[in-house]
Amino acid sequence: MRQSLLRSFPFVISAIVATASIAHADDAPGTVRYTVQKGDTCAKLALRVYKDPRGVGLIHTANPGLGPLPHNLVPGTVLLFPPKADKDGPDARLTAFRNQVIVQVPDSRPAKKEDALFRGNKVATATNSSADVRFKDDSRLGLGEETLVVILGGAENKYAHAVPDTTLVFGTLRARLGAAAKPQSVSTEAAKISVAGETQVKVDAAKTAIVSNYRGKASVTAQKKTVAIPENYGSKAEKGKAPTTPKPLPAVPTFVHSPPSLVLAPTINGAPSGLLTAALTKEATPLVHHVQVARDAAFTDLVADVKVPAGTESFAIPVAETGDVYVRASAIDSEGFEGAFQSAKTVSVVPVDESKGAFGQRQVRIAGAFCSVDGGPVVAGEKVPAVDASKKHAVRCGKASDGSDGVPLVLEALPAQAFRVDVLSTTSASPAAGQWVQVKLSAPDGAPIPGRSLRVAPSDLAVRLGRVDGQGEGVYALYVDASAAKSPYTLAIALGDEAPTQTGPLAPPAPKASAPTTGPTRDSAIYGELGVGLDTNVTARFFGGLGYLVPVGTKNTFSAGARIGVDASTGSKDAGLVFNNAPVTVTAHEELALAFPFALRFGDKNSAVVPYISVAPTVAFQTSRFSSSAGATKGNAILAGGEGAVGVALGGGPGTFFGEVGFRGQTDVNHEVGVIVPRAAFLTLGYRLGR
């Protein structure tokens, strides 16, 4: 493989200035240098170079060092031959170039756009470089990378020198002749090529001339044999051999994934940086693909010119341009023949402008596009909402207003920004143990940071945190209960998921002084209760009551109270009585019961769980309904007795929930027809207001 032209520039420079000896910065464009040979005279040289004996005057003017006439030319002397005045200007101009391009006009120097080129001037391109030359007749030469060309002037030029044809020393050129142009010749070391349309000529490392003809007539001549090349065919001539029989060029490739209509170009290191991606259809025989990106539809001003290796269909080309660019591709077979380019695709490269947003936020503007962020609604690219800079975000933008042709742009999370926390004040709050800590958050430039969600963590686990209130202009009020803290503490404040910033030390509130006491002081209390019970006789009781709590010792309490309840049962059962020689069945009975419970509670009103035991004398007024074969009747009775229970009370709100299990026994004091004397176990549940 030929050494990179960038690494062999000394060789290139020497090749394109082989006739030069001394550089003259003020040489006019088109000036040619010539080394005197034995037998040369000024008159002979004027006829040879200018085809006019009056050209002697031009030679004398350009070479004042020759002295007075007559001149005796010494072999080895270098003479300058300026161009003869020509009203039509230079033969060609360098209309565009990319990267490293050198011209010899007549001395070698870096190329400039619109450089004037005369017959015999040379143009050389380095690796990853290209150039476009346009002649007066609108013919064009496109030079690929690592190419050296000697320019051929137009046929109408009024002077000539020893260079007969445009000469391709090495590399690739694509000739495009104008409609009025005459056929032109391109000479290589292996062959001479005649061009009358659009033809590409390539000279490889072995000096083989590879000719691909796309439009018009073309032929290649080598070893006294000329081969005509039809359109879309190619022929090659190896050094010292005749041209090969023309063969078809590779077909125009197609895209399986076309270049997107829009490429987003974020600013990186001060310049837009887009990535143009696409994929070509896989070929049956792997081919190298030639992809070009240009600023113009004629592809004279290239942005990128790359070869995609055989077997690789996908490509990604960095684009540092904004605005519309054009993309096309061709195929190159294993012999080096290159097919025609496909029709160009237009791609809009849109800059992604990121302006300074609020602290910790990113604000992007994408003019000429319609975008959505993290799957949100599609909006104009100039109105993309600000996002949290500490998080990764997925942006999709397209040219369609509904975002249907969107392409992705990932906004990576940015490193956390430092910010400042100043404690403005600390004031008492209610309850007395709490404090309001007022802080101000500022960006590094001093700008306040308002309206943000804060994460706050104390350095002391004994410190409890409450709500956070935003107060505007970057000021926030934090509720803190540090009454259990034993020493100064700090607060770590973070914005979202960013790293926190610590406040300065904060002192816990001083404990309030309290009067000395000789022992616990506890007050008596009145309570009320409501409940429901059920006993083993399937009798339900609903009751309410009042009572009085009296402290006993340091922890326990004693209570005394009164309950009134209603018992009811509708179930039929044998009463165990005989009325008019017939057994009696109880169909229903009701009781109005009074109980006077006394209880010892193992806990005070501040205890969460209080077990207790209780006893209660009872009085009940009963009405019963009986039935027998002799008929139905009813009877009333007065019952007296007592009950005992164990229970537990559970704190709940201003009172306690309680449950009791116990046993009830009663006897009749007075009755009429019959009496139900309940002796049963019971379960009671209720709520006691007051402790």
C-alpha positions in Angstrom: 0.0 0.0 0.0 1.3 3.4 -1.0 2.7 5.5 1.9 0.3 8.2 3.0 0.7 11.4 1.1 0.7 13.3 4.3 3.9 11.5 5.3 5.5 11.9 1.9 4.9 15.6 1.3 8.6 16.2 0.6 8.4 13.8 -2.3 5.2 15.5 -3.6 6.7 18.9 -3.4 9.8 17.9 -5.2 7.7 16.1 -7.9 5.6 19.1 -8.7 8.5 21.6 -8.8 11.1 19.4 -10.6 12.0 22.3 -12.9 12.4 24.9 -10.2 15.7 26.1 -8.6 15.1 29.4 -6.9 11.7 30.5 -5.5 10.4 34.0 -6.3 7.5 35.1 -4.1 6.4 37.7 -6.7 6.2 35.2 -9.6 3.0 35.8 -11.6 0.5 33.0 -11.8 1.2 30.8 -14.8 5.0 31.5 -14.7 7.0 28.5 -15.9 10.7 27.8 -14.9 13.0 26.3 -17.4 16.6 25.0 -17.1 18.8 26.0 -20.1 20.1 23.2 -22.2 23.1 23.2 -24.5 22.3 25.0 -27.8 19.4 27.1 -26.4 19.0 30.7 -27.4 16.4 33.3 -26.4 15.0 33.3 -29.9 14.7 29.5 -30.0 13.0 29.4 -26.6 10.6 32.2 -27.6 9.5 30.2 -30.6 9.3 26.9 -28.6 7.3 28.4 -25.7 5.3 31.3 -27.1 5.2 30.2 -30.8 6.1 33.8 -31.5 9.6 35.3 -31.9 8.4 38.5 -30.1 8.3 36.4 -27.0 12.0 37.3 -26.6 10.9 40.5 -25.0 9.0 38.6 -22.3 12.0 36.4 -21.6 14.3 39.4 -21.3 11.9 41.3 -19.0 11.4 38.3 -16.7 15.1 37.5 -16.5 17.1 40.8 -16.0 20.1 38.9 -14.7 21.0 37.9 -18.3 22.7 41.2 -18.8 23.0 43.2 -22.0 22.4 41.7 -25.5 23.4 39.5 -27.0 22.9 36.8 -24.4 25.0 33.7 -24.2 22.8 31.2 -22.4 24.8 29.0 -20.0 23.5 25.4 -19.6 22.0 24.9 -16.2 20.7 28.5 -15.9 17.1 28.7 -14.7 14.9 31.0 -16.7 11.4 32.3 -16.0 8.8 32.2 -18.7 5.8 34.4 -17.7 2.5 33.7 -19.4 1.7 35.7 -22.5 -1.0 38.2 -22.0 -4.4 36.5 -22.4 -7.6 38.4 -22.1 -9.5 35.3 -21.1 -7.4 34.8 -17.9 -6.1 31.5 -16.5 -6.8 28.1 -18.0 -8.6 26.9 -14.8 -9.3 27.7 -11.2 -9.3 25.7 -8.0 -13.0 26.1 -7.1 -13.0 24.0 -3.9 -10.7 21.9 -1.8 -10.8 20.0 1.5 -8.0 19.5 4.0 -4.4 19.3 2.7 -4.0 20.5 -0.9 -0.8 21.9 -2.5 -0.6 23.8 -5.8 2.5 24.7 -7.9 1.9 28.2 -9.4 4.9 27.9 -10.1 6.2 27.3 -6.6 4.5 24.9 -4.2 2.3 26.3 -1.5 -0.9 25.5 0.3 -3.9 25.9 -2.0 -6.3 28.8 -1.7 -9.9 28.8 -3.0 -10.1 30.3 -6.6 -6.4 29.8 -7.1 -5.6 30.6 -10.8 -4.1 27.6 -12.6 -2.3 27.7 -15.9 -1.1 25.1 -18.3 1.6 23.1 -16.5 0.6 24.0 -13.0 0.3 21.0 -10.6 -2.2 20.2 -7.9 -1.6 17.6 -5.1 -4.0 16.3 -2.5 -3.0 14.5 0.8 -4.7 11.7 2.7 -8.4 12.4 3.4 -8.3 15.5 1.1 -9.9 16.4 -2.2 -10.0 19.3 -4.7 -12.2 20.5 -7.6 -10.7 22.3 -10.6 -12.9 24.0 -13.2 -11.7 25.0 -16.7 -12.8 28.0 -18.8 -15.0 25.7 -20.9 -16.8 24.6 -17.7 -15.1 21.2 -17.8 -14.2 19.9 -14.3 -11.6 17.7 -12.7 -12.4 16.2 -9.3 -9.3 15.0 -7.4 -9.6 12.3 -4.8 -7.2 11.8 -1.9 -3.5 11.2 -2.5 -3.6 12.5 -6.1 -1.1 14.5 -8.1 -2.3 16.1 -11.4 -0.5 18.3 -13.9 -3.1 20.7 -15.4 -3.7 20.8 -19.2 -4.7 24.3 -20.5 -7.6 24.8 -22.9 -7.0 24.3 -26.6 -7.6 28.0 -27.3 -4.6 29.1 -25.1 -2.2 31.2 -27.2 1.0 29.8 -25.7 2.1 26.4 -24.7 5.1 24.6 -23.3 6.3 21.0 -23.1 3.4 19.5 -21.1 1.1 18.0 -23.8 -1.8 16.6 -21.6 -3.3 16.7 -18.2 -1.1 14.2 -16.4 -2.3 12.0 -13.5 0.8 11.0 -11.7 -1.0 9.0 -9.0 -4.4 9.0 -7.3 -7.9 9.5 -8.6 -9.5 12.2 -10.7 -13.0 12.4 -12.2 -13.2 14.5 -15.4 -16.5 16.1 -16.2 -16.4 18.0 -19.5 -18.8 20.9 -20.2 -21.4 20.7 -23.0 -19.2 22.8 -25.3 -15.9 21.3 -24.4 -13.8 19.3 -26.8 -12.5 15.8 -25.9 -9.6 16.0 -23.6 -6.7 13.7 -22.8 -5.4 12.4 -19.5 -2.0 10.9 -19.5 -0.7 8.3 -17.0 2.5 6.3 -17.0 0.6 3.2 -18.2 -1.9 4.7 -20.7 -3.5 7.7 -22.3 -7.2 8.2 -21.8 -9.5 10.3 -24.0 -12.5 11.8 -22.2 -15.6 13.3 -23.8 -18.1 13.2 -21.0 -17.8 12.1 -17.4 -15.0 9.6 -16.7 -13.0 8.6 -13.6 -9.3 7.7 -14.0 -7.4 6.1 -11.1 -3.7 5.3 -10.9 -2.9 2.7 -8.2 0.4 1.8 -6.5 1.4 -0.5 -9.4 0.9 2.4 -11.9 -2.2 0.6 -13.4 -4.6 3.0 -15.0 -8.2 2.0 -14.1 -10.8 3.8 -16.2 -14.6 4.0 -15.3 -16.8 5.7 -17.9 -20.2 7.1 -16.8 -21.3 9.4 -19.5 -20.3 10.2 -23.1 -17.4 8.6 -25.0 -14.1 7.5 -23.5 -11.2 5.4 -24.7 -7.9 4.1 -23.3 -4.7 3.7 -25.4 -1.7 1.6 -24.3 0.9 -0.4 -26.1 -0.4 0.9 -29.5 -3.9 -0.5 -28.8 -7.0 1.7 -28.3 -10.1 0.3 -26.5 -13.4 2.3 -26.6 -15.3 2.2 -23.3 -19.1 2.4 -23.4 -21.1 4.2 -20.8 -21.2 2.3 -17.4 -18.3 0.2 -18.4 -14.7 0.1 -17.4 -11.2 -0.9 -18.7 -7.7 -0.9 -17.2 -4.2 -0.9 -18.5 -1.4 -2.3 -16.5 2.0 -0.8 -17.0 3.5 -2.3 -20.2 0.3 -4.1 -21.2 -2.6 -3.4 -23.5 -6.0 -2.3 -22.2 -8.4 -4.9 -21.0 -11.8 -5.6 -22.6 -14.4 -3.3 -21.1 -16.5 -4.8 -18.3 -19.8 -3.6 -16.7 -19.3 -1.3 -13.7 -20.8 -2.2 -10.3 -24.5 -1.4 -10.0 -25.7 1.7 -8.2 -26.1 0.8 -4.4 -29.3 1.3 -2.5 -30.0 2.3 1.1 -31.7 -0.2 3.4 -31.7 2.6 6.0 -31.6 6.0 4.3 -29.7 8.9 5.8 -32.1 10.7 8.2 -33.7 13.9 6.9 -32.4 15.6 10.0 -29.1 15.3 11.9 -28.7 17.0 15.3 -25.3 18.6 15.9 -24.6 19.5 19.5 -21.8 21.9 20.2 -18.6 20.2 21.3 -15.4 22.1 21.9 -17.0 25.2 20.4 -18.1 23.6 17.1 -21.2 21.7 15.9 -20.7 17.9 15.9 -23.3 15.8 14.1 -23.2 12.2 13.1 -24.7 11.1 9.8 -25.7 7.4 9.9 -27.1 5.1 7.2 -27.0 1.5 6.0 -26.6 0.2 2.4 -28.3 -3.0 1.1 -26.1 -6.0 1.5 -24.6 -7.1 -1.8 -24.3 -10.7 -3.0 -20.6 -10.1 -3.6 -19.1 -7.8 -0.9 -18.1 -4.4 -2.4 -16.3 -1.4 -1.1 -18.7 1.6 -0.9 -17.6 5.1 -1.6 -19.7 7.7 0.4 -19.5 11.4 -0.2 -21.0 14.3 1.8 -20.9 17.7 0.1 -22.1 21.2 0.8 -23.4 21.5 -2.8 -25.5 19.2 -5.0 -22.8 19.1 -7.6 -20.4 17.6 -5.0 -17.6 20.1 -5.8 -17.3 21.2 -2.2 -16.9 18.0 -0.2 -17.4 17.7 3.6 -16.5 14.0 3.8 -15.2 11.4 1.3 -14.9 8.0 2.8 -14.6 4.3 1.8 -16.8 1.8 3.6 -15.0 -1.6 3.7 -16.4 -4.5 1.9 -18.8 -6.5 4.0 -19.7 -3.5 6.1 -23.0 -1.9 5.1 -23.6 0.6 8.0 -21.6 3.8 8.3 -21.5 6.8 10.6 -19.8 10.0 9.3 -19.0 13.0 11.6 -20.4 16.2 10.2 -19.2 19.6 11.5 -21.4 21.6 9.2 -24.8 23.1 9.7 -27.5 23.6 7.0 -28.3 21.3 4.2 -25.7 18.8 3.0 -25.9 16.1 0.3 -25.1 12.4 0.6 -24.5 9.8 -2.1 -22.8 6.5 -2.5 -21.2 4.3 -5.2 -19.8 0.8 -5.3 -16.2 -0.3 -6.0 -15.4 -3.9 -7.1 -12.3 -5.9 -6.3 -10.5 -4.7 -9.4 -10.9 -1.1 -8.5 -13.7 -0.2 -11.0 -16.2 2.3 -9.4 -19.8 2.4 -10.5 -22.0 5.5 -10.8 -23.1 7.4 -7.8 -26.7 7.1 -6.7 -29.0 10.2 -6.6 -28.1 12.5 -3.8 -30.1 12.6 -0.5 -30.6 15.9 1.2 -29.9 16.1 4.9 -30.5 19.1 7.2 -27.9 19.4 9.9 -29.4 21.4 12.7 -27.2 22.9 15.5 -28.2 22.1 19.1 -27.7 25.3 21.0 -27.5 25.0 24.8 -28.0 28.2 26.7 -27.5 28.9 30.3 -30.7 27.9 32.3 -31.6 28.1 35.9 -29.1 26.5 38.3 -29.0 22.7 37.9 -31.0 22.8 34.7 -30.2 22.4 31.0 -31.9 24.5 28.3 -31.5 23.4 24.7 -32.8 25.2 21.5 -33.1 23.3 18.2 -34.2 25.7 15.6 -36.1 24.4 12.6 -37.1 21.1 14.3 -40.0 19.7 16.3 -38.9 17.9 19.5 -40.1 15.9 22.5 -38.3 15.2 25.8 -38.5 11.9 27.6 -41.6 10.9 25.7 -43.4 14.2 26.4 -45.5 16.3 24.0 -43.9 17.5 20.7 -43.1 21.2 20.7 -41.2 23.6 18.4 -37.5 23.1 18.8 -37.1 26.7 20.0 -39.5 25.9 22.9 -38.0 22.7 24.4 -38.6 22.8 28.1 -35.7 23.0 30.6 -34.6 19.7 32.1 -32.8 18.6 35.3 -29.1 18.6 34.4 -28.3 15.9 37.0 -30.4 13.3 35.1 -30.1 11.6 31.7 -32.8 12.7 29.1 -33.9 11.3 25.8 -34.7 13.9 23.2 -36.3 13.1 19.7 -36.4 15.8 17.0 -37.7 15.7 13.5 -38.7 18.0 10.6 -42.4 16.9 10.8 -44.6 18.8 13.2 -45.8 15.6 14.8 -42.3 14.3 15.4 -42.9 11.2 13.3 -39.5 11.4 11.6 -37.7 12.0 14.9 -34.1 11.1 15.4 -32.6 10.6 18.9 -30.4 12.9 21.0 -29.3 11.8 24.4 -28.5 14.4 27.0 -26.2 12.7 29.4 -26.3 13.6 33.1 -23.9 16.4 34.0 -21.7 16.4 37.1 -23.3 18.0 40.1 -22.7 21.7 40.5 -21.6 23.2 43.8 -23.9 25.6 45.5 -23.8 27.7 48.7 -26.0 27.3 51.8 -26.3 30.2 54.3 -28.3 29.9 57.5 -30.3 33.2 57.9 -32.1 32.6 61.2 -33.3 30.0 63.7 -36.6 30.7 65.5 -38.8 28.8 68.0 -41.8 26.9 66.7 -44.8 25.1 68.1 -44.5 22.6 69.7 -41.9 24.2 71.9 -39.3 21.6 71.1 -39.3 22.6 67.4 -37.4 25.3 65.5 -37.7 27.0 62.1 -34.3 27.1 60.4 -34.2 29.6 57.5 -31.6 29.0 54.9 -30.7 30.6 51.5 -29.4 28.6 48.6 -27.1 30.4 46.0 -25.4 29.4 42.8 -21.6 29.9 42.5 -22.3 33.3 40.7 -24.5 34.4 43.7 -27.8 33.9 41.9 -30.5 32.6 44.2 -31.9 29.0 43.6 -35.7 29.2 44.1 -38.4 26.7 43.7 -36.5 23.5 44.0 -37.2 20.2 45.8 -34.8 19.7 48.6 -33.5 16.6 50.3 -32.4 17.3 53.9 -30.5 14.9 56.2 -29.3 15.8 59.8 -25.9 14.7 61.0 -27.4 13.6 64.3 -30.0 10.8 64.2 -31.7 12.3 67.3 -32.7 15.3 65.2 -36.1 15.0 63.6 -37.2 16.9 60.4 -40.5 18.3 59.4 -41.8 20.1 56.4 -39.9 22.5 54.0 -41.5 25.7 52.9 -40.1 27.7 50.0 -40.2 31.5 50.7 -38.9 32.8 47.3 -35.6 34.3 46.2 -33.8 31.1 47.1 -34.9 31.2 50.8 -36.4 28.0 52.4 -37.7 27.4 56.0 -37.0 24.0 57.5 -38.9 22.6 60.5 -36.4 20.9 62.8 -36.9 19.2 66.2 -33.5 19.0 67.8 -34.7 18.8 71.4 -33.1 15.3 71.8 -29.7 16.4 70.4 -26.9 16.5 72.9 -24.5 18.7 70.8 -24.5 21.0 67.7 -25.5 19.3 64.5 -25.5 20.1 60.7 -28.0 19.7 57.9 -27.0 18.2 54.6 -29.1 19.8 51.8 -29.2 18.4 48.3 -31.1 19.6 45.2 -32.7 16.5 43.6 -30.1 13.8 43.2 -27.1 16.0 43.3 -24.4 15.9 46.0 -25.4 17.7 49.2 -24.0 20.8 50.8 -23.6 21.1 54.5 -24.8 23.9 56.7 -22.7 25.3 59.4 -23.1 23.9 63.0 -26.6 24.5 64.5 -27.1 24.5 68.3 -30.0 22.5 69.7 -32.5 24.5 71.8 -31.7 24.9 75.5 -33.9 22.6 77.7 -36.6 24.5 79.7 -36.1 24.7 83.5 -38.7 22.8 85.5 -39.7 23.2 89.2 -38.5 20.3 91.5 -41.0 17.8 92.6 -41.2 15.4 95.6 -43.0 12.7 93.6 -45.5 12.2 90.8 -48.6 14.3 90.9 -51.6 12.8 89.1 -55.1 14.1 89.0 -58.4 12.2 89.3 -60.6 12.0 86.3 -64.2 11.2 85.2 -64.9 8.9 82.4 -67.8 7.8 80.3 -68.3 4.6 78.4 -70.4 2.8 75.8 -70.3 -0.9 75.1 -71.9 -4.1 73.9 -71.9 -7.6 75.4 -72.9 -11.2 74.7 -73.3 -14.1 77.1 -73.5 -17.8 76.8 -77.3 -17.7 77.0 -77.2 -15.9 73.7 -78.4 -12.7 75.4 -77.2 -9.4 74.0 -76.6 -6.4 76.3 -76.1 -2.8 75.2 -74.9 -0.4 78.0 -73.5 3.0 78.9 -72.0 4.3 82.0 -70.1 6.9 84.0 -67.2 6.5 86.4 -64.5 8.1 88.4 -60.8 7.4 88.3 -58.7 7.9 91.4 -54.8 7.5 91.4 -53.5 4.7 93.6 -49.7 4.8 94.4 -47.3 6.0 91.7 -48.7 4.2 88.7 -52.1 2.4 89.3 -55.7 3.8 89.5 -58.9 2.7 91.1 -62.3 3.3 89.5 -65.9 3.2 90.6 -68.8 3.7 88.4 -72.4 2.9 87.3 -73.6 1.2 84.2 -77.2 0.9 82.8 -77.9 -1.6 80.1 -80.6 -3.4 78.3 -80.6 -7.2 77.8 -82.7 -8.9 75.1 -83.3 -12.4 73.9 -85.9 -13.8 71.4 -84.9 -17.4 71.3 -87.4 -20.1 72.5 -86.2 -22.3 75.2 -87.6 -24.6 77.9 -88.2 -22.6 81.1 -88.3 -25.8 83.3 -91.8 -24.8 84.6 -95.2 -26.4 84.5 -98.4 -24.3 84.1 -101.8 -26.1 84.3 -100.0 -29.4 84.0 -98.2 -28.3 80.8 -94.5 -27.5 80.3 -93.7 -23.8 79.7 -91.5 -22.4 77.0 -89.8 -18.9 77.1 -90.4 -17.1 73.8 -88.7 -13.8 74.8 -87.4 -11.8 77.7 -85.9 -8.4 78.3 -84.0 -6.9 81.2 -83.2 -3.5 82.4 -79.9 -4.0 84.3 -78.0 -1.8 86.7 -74.3 -2.6 87.6 -71.9 -0.7 89.9 -68.4 -1.8 88.8 -65.3 -1.3 91.0 -62.0 -1.9 89.2 -58.3 -1.8 90.0 -56.3 -0.7 86.9 -52.6 -1.5 86.6 -51.5 1.7 84.9 -52.4 5.4 84.7 -54.1 7.5 82.1 -50.8 7.9 80.2 -50.2 4.2 79.8 -50.8 2.7 76.3 -52.0 -0.7 77.7 -53.8 -1.0 81.0 -54.9 -4.4 82.3 -57.5 -4.5 85.1 -59.8 -6.6 87.3 -63.3 -5.6 88.4 -66.4 -6.7 90.4 -69.9 -5.3 90.3 -73.2 -5.8 92.2 -76.1 -5.9 89.9 -79.9 -5.4 90.0 -82.2 -6.4 87.0 -85.8 -5.8 86.2 -87.0 -8.7 83.9 -90.1 -9.2 81.7 -90.5 -12.7 80.2 -93.1 -14.1 77.7 -94.1 -17.7 78.0 -96.1 -20.2 76.0 -97.6 -23.6 76.7 -100.3 -25.9 75.5 -102.6 -24.1 77.9 -101.9 -20.7 76.3 -99.5 -17.8 76.4 -98.7 -15.5 79.3 -96.0 -13.2 80.7 -94.4 -12.5 83.9 -92.2 -9.9 85.7 -89.4 -10.4 88.1 -86.7 -8.6 90.1 -83.3 -10.2 90.1 -80.2 -9.4 92.2 -76.7 -10.7 91.9 -73.2 -9.8 90.8 -70.4 -10.2 88.2 -66.6 -10.4 88.0 -64.4 -9.7 85.1 -60.8 -9.2 83.9 -60.2 -6.7 81.1 -57.6 -4.7 79.2 -57.7 -1.1 77.9 -55.8 0.1 74.9 -55.1 3.8 74.3 -56.8 5.3 71.3 -57.3 9.0 70.9 -58.7 10.8 73.9 -59.9 7.5 75.5 -59.3 3.8 75.4 -60.8 0.8 73.8 -61.5 -1.9 76.3 -62.6 -5.6 76.4 -63.7 -7.7 79.3 -64.5 -11.4 80.0 -66.3 -12.5 83.1 -69.1 -14.4 84.8 -72.5 -13.2 85.9 -74.8 -14.8 88.5 -78.3 -13.6 89.7 -81.2 -14.8 91.8 -84.9 -13.8 91.8 -86.2 -11.6 94.6 -89.8 -11.4 93.5 -91.7 -12.9 90.5 -95.2 -13.5 89.2 -95.5 -16.4 86.8 -92.0 -17.5 86.1 -88.4 -16.2 86.0 -85.3 -16.7 83.9 -82.3 -16.7 86.2 -79.3 -16.1 84.0 -76.0 -17.6 85.2 -73.6 -17.2 82.3 -70.1 -16.2 81.1 -70.0 -13.0 79.0 -67.8 -10.9 76.7 -67.9 -7.2 76.6 -66.4 -4.7 74.2 -66.5 -0.9 74.4 -64.9 2.5 74.3 -64.2 4.6 77.4 -63.8 8.4 76.9 -61.4 9.7 79.4 -58.6 7.7 81.1 
